[in-house]
Amino acid sequence: MTLSFSTVELRPNAHLVRLDGALNAVTHQGFEKEIQSLLDSGATLIVLDLKSLVFLGSTGIRSLLQTFKTLRARGGDLRTLQVQKPIQDVFDLVQLFPASQAFADKADLQRFLDAAK
């Protein structure tokens, strides 16, 4: 399986990263490189749009956890958007990204961004 992603700036230091495919041992390096470039540019909020993520392996979980810890250490946050049930089940199993903190849709994300202004 492959992974493609695209990044959109939501506001200064806040980015939306759309993932399409599988985040696993084969694909994690490209993801980590993209995230590192966002961190290097000063990102404090990264929102992962997981609508099209179809598989999340243990290496992918490690990549997400590492990103989460790095952002939290900088006073930032890593959030999720449009998480499909099989992926949310994995998050629940490893106690990462509670469903209550995920953005259900883009309107939910926009309300959050508007409130944070």
HUCOR-V385069 format. One record per pair of residues at least 4 apart in sequence whose C-alpha atoms are under 7 Angstrom apart, sorted by sequence separation. I is the first residue (numbers start at 1). J is the second residue. D is the distance in whole Angstrom. If there is no record, write none. Layout:
[[I/J/D] [I/J/D]]
This chain:
[[10/14/5] [23/27/6] [24/28/6] [27/31/7] [28/32/6] [29/33/6] [30/34/6] [31/35/6] [32/36/6] [33/37/6] [34/38/7] [35/39/6] [36/40/6] [37/41/6] [38/42/7] [39/43/5] [56/60/6] [57/61/6] [58/62/6] [59/63/6] [60/64/6] [61/65/6] [62/66/6] [63/67/6] [64/68/6] [65/69/6] [66/70/6] [67/71/6] [68/72/6] [69/73/6] [70/74/7] [71/75/6] [72/76/5] [83/87/6] [84/88/6] [85/89/6] [86/90/7] [87/91/6] [88/92/6] [89/93/6] [90/94/6] [91/95/6] [92/96/6] [97/101/7] [98/102/7] [104/108/6] [105/109/7] [106/110/6] [107/111/6] [108/112/6] [109/113/6] [110/114/6] [111/115/6] [112/116/6] [113/117/7] [9/14/6] [10/15/5] [23/28/6] [38/43/5] [56/61/7] [71/76/5] [72/77/6] [83/88/6] [91/96/5] [103/108/6] [9/15/4] [10/16/6] [71/77/5] [91/97/6] [92/98/7] [103/109/6] [8/15/6] [9/16/6] [71/78/7] [7/15/7] [8/16/5] [7/16/6] [8/17/7] [68/77/7] [7/17/4] [68/78/5] [6/17/6] [7/18/6] [88/99/7] [5/17/7] [6/18/5] [5/18/5] [5/19/5] [4/19/6] [5/20/6] [3/19/7] [4/20/5] [3/20/6] [4/21/7] [3/21/5] [2/21/6] [3/22/5] [1/21/7] [2/22/6] [3/23/6] [1/22/6] [81/102/6] [82/103/6] [80/102/5] [81/103/5] [82/104/5] [79/102/6] [80/103/6] [81/104/6] [82/105/6] [3/27/6] [81/105/6] [2/27/6] [44/71/6] [13/42/6] [14/43/6] [13/43/4] [14/44/6] [15/45/6] [16/46/6] [17/47/6] [18/48/6] [19/49/6] [50/80/7] [13/44/5] [14/45/5] [15/46/5] [16/47/5] [17/48/5] [18/49/5] [19/50/6] [21/52/6] [22/53/6] [28/59/7] [32/63/7] [45/76/6] [46/77/7] [47/78/6] [48/79/6] [49/80/6] [50/81/6] [51/82/5] [56/87/7] [13/45/6] [14/46/6] [15/47/6] [16/48/6] [17/49/6] [18/50/6] [20/52/5] [21/53/5] [22/54/6] [23/55/6] [24/56/6] [28/60/6] [44/76/4] [45/77/5] [46/78/5] [47/79/5] [48/80/5] [49/81/5] [50/82/6] [51/83/6] [16/49/7] [19/52/6] [20/53/5] [21/54/5] [22/55/5] [23/56/5] [24/57/5] [44/77/6] [45/78/6] [46/79/6] [47/80/5] [48/81/6] [49/82/6] [50/83/5] [51/84/6] [19/53/6] [21/55/7] [22/56/6] [23/57/6] [24/58/7] [25/59/5] [47/81/7] [24/59/5] [25/60/7] [28/63/7] [24/60/5] [23/60/5]]
